[in-house]
Amino acid sequence: MNRVLHCSLLAIAIMLGASSALAHHSHAMFDTDKQVTLVGTVKEFEWNNPHCWIQLLVPDPNDPNAAPVEWGVEMGAPIQLIRHGWKPSSVKPGDKITVVINPLRDGRPAGQIVSAIGADGKPIGAVPETNSK
């Protein structure tokens, strides 16, 4: 009986873990039919699991006196980014970059990266194919 209980609990834990992992990787929150280009200054490059992020300060082009808007740019997992030429040192706070994103559907200032270009006009790494429609 004890063995049956342990096996049942293990099976339940595996099913719960699998369903949350699948739900976590949904890209439904991003509008993959739209692309927004952001030009700004890197506030922070978060290199961690499950996804890396660039926090980008984007000035308001209509009001130079306004505080910049902080955009969260979601990227792939570190292992995906490494395979595409990214490193933890690829961008640093203070770097001027241009990113193209698929924005959030709800209008908040965030999105999923499509491409990134440094101040020198050269692409920064490549972006893993993580977008899905």
Residue frames relative to the residue before (quaternion, step in Angstrom):
aa qw qx qy qz dx dy dz
M 1.0000 0.0000 0.0000 0.0000 0.00 0.00 0.00
N 0.6363 0.5364 -0.3205 0.4523 3.57 0.99 -0.84
R 0.6460 0.5200 -0.3114 0.4640 3.58 1.02 -0.82
V 0.6353 0.5221 -0.3224 0.4688 3.61 0.99 -0.81
L 0.6469 0.5160 -0.3134 0.4659 3.58 0.96 -0.84
H 0.6634 0.5002 -0.3055 0.4652 3.59 0.90 -0.89
C 0.6613 0.4996 -0.3039 0.4698 3.60 0.92 -0.85
S 0.6457 0.5180 -0.3158 0.4637 3.57 1.01 -0.81
L 0.6626 0.4966 -0.3033 0.4716 3.58 0.92 -0.86
L 0.6389 0.5206 -0.3194 0.4678 3.58 1.00 -0.79
A 0.6533 0.5085 -0.3106 0.4671 3.59 0.94 -0.86
I 0.6469 0.5063 -0.3186 0.4730 3.60 0.98 -0.81
A 0.6531 0.5141 -0.3174 0.4565 3.60 0.92 -0.87
I 0.6479 0.5105 -0.3181 0.4673 3.59 0.98 -0.81
M 0.6666 0.4975 -0.3074 0.4622 3.60 0.90 -0.86
L 0.6620 0.4951 -0.3121 0.4683 3.59 0.93 -0.82
G 0.6586 0.5074 -0.3072 0.4630 3.57 0.96 -0.82
A 0.6583 0.5081 -0.3120 0.4594 3.58 0.96 -0.81
S 0.6776 0.4883 -0.3150 0.4507 3.60 0.89 -0.82
S 0.6689 0.4752 -0.3209 0.4731 3.62 0.95 -0.71
A 0.6174 0.5310 -0.3555 0.4588 3.61 1.05 -0.61
L 0.6637 0.4869 -0.3121 0.4743 3.59 0.94 -0.79
A 0.6576 0.5056 -0.3163 0.4604 3.57 0.95 -0.81
H 0.6257 0.5650 -0.3413 0.4158 3.58 1.00 -0.77
H 0.7505 0.4263 -0.2213 0.4539 3.58 0.97 -0.78
S 0.3636 0.7135 -0.5098 0.3142 3.58 1.15 0.48
H 0.2215 -0.7712 0.5851 0.1175 3.56 -1.07 0.79
A 0.3155 0.7966 -0.4681 0.2164 3.56 1.28 0.32
M 0.6111 0.5772 -0.3556 0.4085 3.61 1.13 -0.49
F 0.6743 0.4740 -0.2822 0.4908 3.59 1.26 -0.41
D 0.3598 -0.7062 0.5674 0.2235 3.55 -1.06 0.79
T 0.1679 -0.8387 0.5140 0.0654 3.56 -0.01 1.33
D 0.5790 0.5561 -0.3853 0.4551 3.59 1.28 0.04
K 0.7210 0.3726 -0.2286 0.5377 3.59 1.28 -0.21
Q 0.0982 -0.7594 0.6382 0.0802 3.52 -1.23 0.58
V 0.1270 -0.7671 0.6273 0.0439 3.54 -1.04 0.91
T 0.2473 -0.7535 0.5925 0.1414 3.57 -0.96 0.92
L 0.0913 -0.7929 0.6025 0.0067 3.55 -0.82 1.08
V 0.0893 -0.7591 0.6435 0.0420 3.56 -0.96 0.92
G 0.2833 0.7785 -0.5122 0.2266 3.55 -0.57 1.11
T 0.5546 -0.5817 0.4927 0.3335 3.49 -1.41 -0.30
V 0.4640 -0.6777 0.4980 0.2783 3.56 -0.90 0.96
K 0.2417 -0.7443 0.6082 0.1328 3.54 -0.87 1.02
E 0.7857 -0.1133 0.1298 0.5941 3.54 0.97 -0.95
F 0.1613 -0.7334 0.6507 0.1129 3.54 -1.19 0.68
E 0.1460 -0.8125 0.5631 0.0384 3.54 -0.35 1.29
W 0.0883 -0.7972 0.5972 -0.0077 3.57 -0.44 1.27
N 0.4327 0.6843 -0.4813 0.3361 3.58 0.04 1.26
N 0.5445 -0.5951 0.4825 0.3414 3.54 -1.33 0.33
P 0.5931 -0.1445 -0.7872 -0.0879 1.59 -2.17 1.14
H 0.7796 0.1991 -0.1333 0.5786 3.62 1.23 -0.25
C 0.3913 -0.6658 0.5777 0.2643 3.53 -1.20 0.60
W 0.1518 -0.7841 0.5991 0.0571 3.56 -1.21 0.61
I 0.1700 -0.7056 0.6694 0.1586 3.50 -1.28 0.51
Q 0.1948 -0.7286 0.6455 0.1204 3.55 -0.91 0.98
L 0.0615 -0.8368 0.5417 -0.0498 3.55 -0.43 1.29
L 0.2527 -0.7526 0.5922 0.1379 3.57 -0.85 1.02
V 0.0701 -0.8192 0.5683 -0.0335 3.56 -0.50 1.28
P 0.3438 -0.7516 0.5207 0.2141 3.60 -0.60 1.10
D 0.4943 -0.6247 0.5169 0.3135 3.55 -1.25 0.55
P 0.3579 -0.7670 0.4841 0.2220 3.63 -0.48 1.12
N 0.6734 0.4991 -0.2882 0.4629 3.60 1.21 -0.46
D 0.7886 0.1612 -0.0860 0.5872 3.59 1.21 -0.39
P 0.2251 -0.8200 0.5121 0.1215 3.60 -0.02 1.26
N 0.6466 0.5188 -0.3232 0.4564 3.62 1.23 -0.34
A 0.5498 0.6166 -0.3970 0.3999 3.59 1.23 -0.26
A 0.5589 -0.5789 0.4707 0.3620 3.54 -1.21 0.55
P 0.5198 -0.6303 0.4557 0.3532 3.61 -1.00 0.67
V 0.4255 -0.6735 0.5441 0.2632 3.54 -1.23 0.56
E 0.3164 -0.7448 0.5562 0.1893 3.57 -0.90 0.93
W 0.1291 -0.7861 0.6038 0.0283 3.54 -0.73 1.16
G 0.2652 -0.7314 0.6069 0.1627 3.56 -1.08 0.79
V 0.1011 -0.8033 0.5868 0.0127 3.56 -0.64 1.16
E 0.2281 -0.7959 0.5511 0.1039 3.56 -0.39 1.26
M 0.1287 -0.7749 0.6171 0.0467 3.51 -1.07 0.88
G 0.6706 -0.4677 0.3694 0.4416 3.56 -1.25 -0.26
A 0.6893 -0.4213 0.3749 0.4548 3.52 -1.37 -0.19
P 0.6651 -0.5204 0.3424 0.4117 3.62 -1.11 0.54
I 0.6587 0.5091 -0.3321 0.4434 3.62 0.88 -0.82
Q 0.6278 0.5165 -0.3397 0.4730 3.61 1.05 -0.69
L 0.6770 0.5025 -0.2961 0.4490 3.56 0.89 -0.93
I 0.6148 0.5436 -0.3451 0.4555 3.60 1.00 -0.79
R 0.6584 0.5176 -0.3051 0.4534 3.58 0.95 -0.87
H 0.7360 0.3808 -0.2119 0.5181 3.58 1.22 -0.48
G 0.6951 -0.5429 0.2566 0.3953 3.56 1.17 0.62
W 0.5182 0.6243 -0.4334 0.3922 3.61 1.23 0.11
K 0.0939 -0.7531 0.6477 0.0671 3.55 -1.29 0.51
P 0.6484 -0.5036 0.3725 0.4327 3.59 -1.18 0.27
S 0.7105 0.4345 -0.2520 0.4928 3.60 1.19 -0.47
S 0.3515 0.7707 -0.4784 0.2315 3.63 1.24 0.16
V 0.7728 0.0248 -0.0276 0.6336 3.58 1.08 -0.69
K 0.1526 -0.7880 0.5939 0.0563 3.53 -1.13 0.75
P 0.6394 -0.4948 0.3916 0.4393 3.59 -1.16 0.38
G 0.7546 0.3455 -0.2842 0.4801 3.54 -0.93 0.96
D 0.5354 0.6185 -0.4100 0.4032 3.60 1.22 -0.35
K 0.3094 -0.7034 0.6077 0.2005 3.56 -1.10 0.77
I 0.0955 0.8008 -0.5828 0.0998 3.58 -0.71 1.07
T 0.2746 -0.7009 0.6268 0.2009 3.50 -1.40 0.25
V 0.0185 -0.7913 0.6112 0.0010 3.56 -0.85 0.94
V 0.2343 -0.7039 0.6493 0.1671 3.51 -1.25 0.60
I 0.0430 -0.8148 0.5776 -0.0251 3.56 -0.83 1.03
N 0.3629 -0.5931 0.6457 0.3156 3.48 -1.46 0.15
P 0.3314 -0.7926 0.4725 0.1967 3.61 -0.39 1.18
L 0.6056 -0.5096 0.4538 0.4094 3.52 -1.34 0.22
R 0.5420 -0.6376 0.4459 0.3177 3.57 -1.05 0.74
D 0.7047 0.4901 -0.2777 0.4314 3.60 1.06 -0.67
G 0.5909 -0.6389 0.3413 0.3552 3.61 1.26 0.15
R 0.4656 0.6554 -0.4700 0.3643 3.61 1.20 -0.05
P 0.5495 -0.6485 0.4162 0.3230 3.63 -1.10 0.60
A 0.5147 0.5824 -0.4598 0.4295 3.54 0.28 1.32
G 0.1067 0.7955 -0.5935 0.0598 3.54 -1.27 0.32
Q 0.5270 -0.6024 0.5013 0.3288 3.50 -1.41 -0.03
I 0.5090 -0.6934 0.4269 0.2790 3.54 -0.82 1.06
V 0.1961 -0.7397 0.6341 0.1106 3.52 -1.19 0.78
S 0.7734 -0.1576 0.1173 0.6027 3.60 1.00 -0.88
A 0.1526 -0.7709 0.6119 0.0893 3.55 -1.30 0.39
I 0.0792 -0.7826 0.6174 0.0072 3.53 -1.06 0.88
G 0.4014 -0.7229 0.5152 0.2257 3.56 -0.94 0.93
A 0.7142 -0.4408 0.3332 0.4295 3.56 -1.35 0.13
D 0.6493 0.5200 -0.3081 0.4616 3.60 1.21 -0.51
G 0.5568 -0.6359 0.3749 0.3809 3.59 1.29 0.01
K 0.5891 0.5751 -0.3640 0.4356 3.59 1.29 0.00
P 0.5577 -0.5973 0.4505 0.3595 3.60 -1.07 0.68
I 0.3047 -0.7082 0.6058 0.1965 3.54 -1.16 0.69
G 0.8108 -0.1374 0.0496 0.5669 3.57 -0.32 1.22
A 0.4122 -0.6145 0.5675 0.3611 3.50 -1.25 -0.54
V 0.4131 -0.7085 0.5140 0.2513 3.54 -1.16 0.46
P 0.4707 -0.6755 0.4849 0.2950 3.60 -0.81 0.98
E 0.4937 -0.6338 0.5052 0.3153 3.56 -1.13 0.62
T 0.1639 0.8028 -0.5536 0.1491 3.58 0.03 1.28
N 0.5568 0.6118 -0.4025 0.3920 3.59 1.20 -0.33
S 0.0216 -0.7826 0.6220 0.0124 3.53 -1.02 0.78
K 0.3200 -0.7407 0.5603 0.1871 3.55 -1.12 0.65
